[in-house]
Amino acid sequence: MRKLTGAAFVSLDGVMQAPGGPTEDPTGDFGQGGWVFGIGDDVIDPVLGELFNPPYALLLGRRTYDIFAAYWPFVEGEMAGMGSALTAAEKHVVTHGDQPLDWANSYRLDGIAAIRTLKDSDGPDLLIQGSSTLYPPLLTAGLIDELVLMTFPVVLGTGKRLFGDGTPSGALSLLDHRIGAKGVIVTRWAPAGQIPTVDHPHPSTSAAEAERQRRMTEGC
């Protein structure tokens, strides 16, 4: 069985859209692409080195695949080695479309059942990059083993969020954390079941509280 890790750059308000550049994903008129590079931090490179230490396989949504496929096979200079490594890696693309997947070692998946089958197979561990739409259904299905979040000290206000519509409630267990000199916080989390609940030790029984609850119920 393969381990499935989701790794994402996120802002303090949970936005993960277009961290790498202004043209990466301007969907919804998002105009703050490239926000990661305005901060940077020495804590990031070691984490990325661990995440992209072969062997690994990528699990991508179609939009992220298109972004990667238009960039990494053609990159030159100091990033050419990373481009070659990504080209050599398995790339499993979740899509219901029939567009060709021309980047070498790319494979089509048509939904959660196919991801579950892939996860149960032998092969390198799976790493999600980008692909915000994958997180809600994968968390609902219990298929994510670990989250690695690189949280930057910025508030973006708008944009695609890591925990978007359809994300189920649940608890997380903190496995590790690191703090960079510029305020980037790297955390590793494992899903930990349902949110623990406890009875309120001193519930209010005052008439004022009853009236407050009545007003809230009526939308006042």
N, C-alpha and C positions, 0 to 999 in steps of 0.2 A: 504493500500500500504506500502511496506517495503522500508526503506531507504537503499541505497547501498553505502558503503564507501570503498574506496581502501586505504589501509595503507601499506606503504613500507619503508624499510631501503634503502637509496640510497647514492651513492658517489657523490662528487661534479660534476663529469662528467656523472651522471645519471645512473650508473650501479647498478643493484639490485641483481645480481646473487650471490647465495651462501653466504649470510651474516653470516650464523650460524656455518659453519664448513668446513674443507677442503674436506670432502667426500660428502657434501650435494648435489652439482651439478657441477661436473667437465666438463660438456659439452663444447666442443670447446677448450679443453685443458686449461680451466680456472684454474689457479693455486693459486688463492689468497682467497680461501674460508675461512670464519671465520673472515673477516676484521672488523666486528662490534666489536668483543671482544678485539681487539687491542687498541681501543679507549675507549669505554664505556662512560657513562656520567650520572650524577644524574638526568638529565631532562627526561630520557627515561622511567624509571619505572612508574612514574605517568601517562604518556601517554598510556603505555601498559595496566595499570590498568583500565583506562577509556575505552579503546577499547574492552577489554575482560571482561567487567562487564556484567554478564548475565542479560537478555537473548540475545543471538546473534546466528546467523547461518553463517557458512563459505561458501564462494563461491570460488572454487579452480579449477585450471587447473589440468589435469591428472598427470603431472610430480610432481607438488607440493603435490597433494594428496598422491602419492606413497611415497614421502619423509616423510610426516607427519604420514602416516599409518604405516610405518616401525619403527617409533620412539615413538610417543606419547602414544600409548596404552601400551607400555612396559617400559616406563621411571620409575625410582625409585628415592628415596631420596627426596630432597627438591622440585623437579619439578613434583612429582607424583600427586599433587593436580591439577596442570595445565593439566596434561595428562588426568585425570579423567573428568575435565570440557570439554575438547575438544572431548573426546569420547561421552559425553552426548549431545553435541551440534549437531544440524543438519549440515550435510556436503553435499553441492550440488556440484557435480563434472561435469565439462564441458568436455565431451569426445565423440568422434565418435566411439571409440572402444567398444568391448564387454567383456573386461576383468572384472572379478568379483570385486565388491567393498565390501570387507569383513569387513571393519571397521564399527562398530555399527553406526546406524543412518546416513548412507551414501546413497545418491540418485543421479541418473544419469540424466544429462541434455545434449541435443544433439546440442545446438547452441543458438544464440542470441534470437530467438523467444521464446525458452523455458525459457531463463533467464527473458525476459520481462514478461512472464506469471507468473513466480515465484515472481517477484518484485511486480506485481499487486495483489498478493494474500495476505491473512492475515498470520501473523506469525512474528517471531523476525526479526529485521533488519539484513541485509546481510553485511558481512565483507570479503573483498578479502585479502588473504595473499599470498605472492609470486606471482606465476602465471603471469609472465610478458606478455605472449601472449594474455591475456584477455583484457588488457588495450586499445589497438588500436580499436578493434571492439566495445567494450563497450562505449568508448568515441564517436565513430562515430555514434552509435545508441542513444546517449544521455541518457544512463542508469546510469551513475555514478553521484551521488548527491554530493559527497565530496571526497577529497583526503587529506590524512594525510601523510605527507612526513617527515621522520626523516633523515636529510641530514648530513652525516658524513664528517669531514674535511680530506678526502682522495681522490686521483685521481687514478683510477684503470686502465684506458687506454683501456681495453678490457672487454668484458662480455655482458650479456643480459641487455638491457636498459629498463627502465620504459616506456619511450616514444619511442618505437621501430618502425620498418617499418609499414606504414599504419596508423600511428597516425594522426588524422585530425588537422588542424590548429584551433585555438580558443583562447579566452581570459579566464583568471581565476580571481576570486575575492578573495583576502586574507581575511580570517575570523579570524585568530588568529595566533600568533607566540610565540615561547619560545626559549631562547638561553641558552644552558648549559655551565657550567664552562670550559669544554674541547672543546667547539666549535661546538657541535652538535646543529643544528637548526631544530626545529620542526615547521612545518607550516601546517595550515589547509586551504584548497582552495575549492571553489565552481566553477563549470563551469559557465562562464558568456557570452556565445554567441560568436559572431564573433569578430575578432580583430578590434578595432576601427582604422579607417584610417582618415588621414587629408591631405589636399593638402600642398605641400611644399611651405612655405611662400615666399621664394626667389629662385625660380629655376634658375639655371645657363643657360644662352643663349650664352655663349662664344663659339668661334670657337674651342678652346682647349677642352671644354666639349663635343662638338659634335664629335670631333676626338676621344676622349677617349671612348665614347659610341660606335663608329664605330668599334674600335679595340676590345672591349669586345664582340660585336656581332659576329665578325669574329674569336674570340678565340685567338686574338693576345696578 
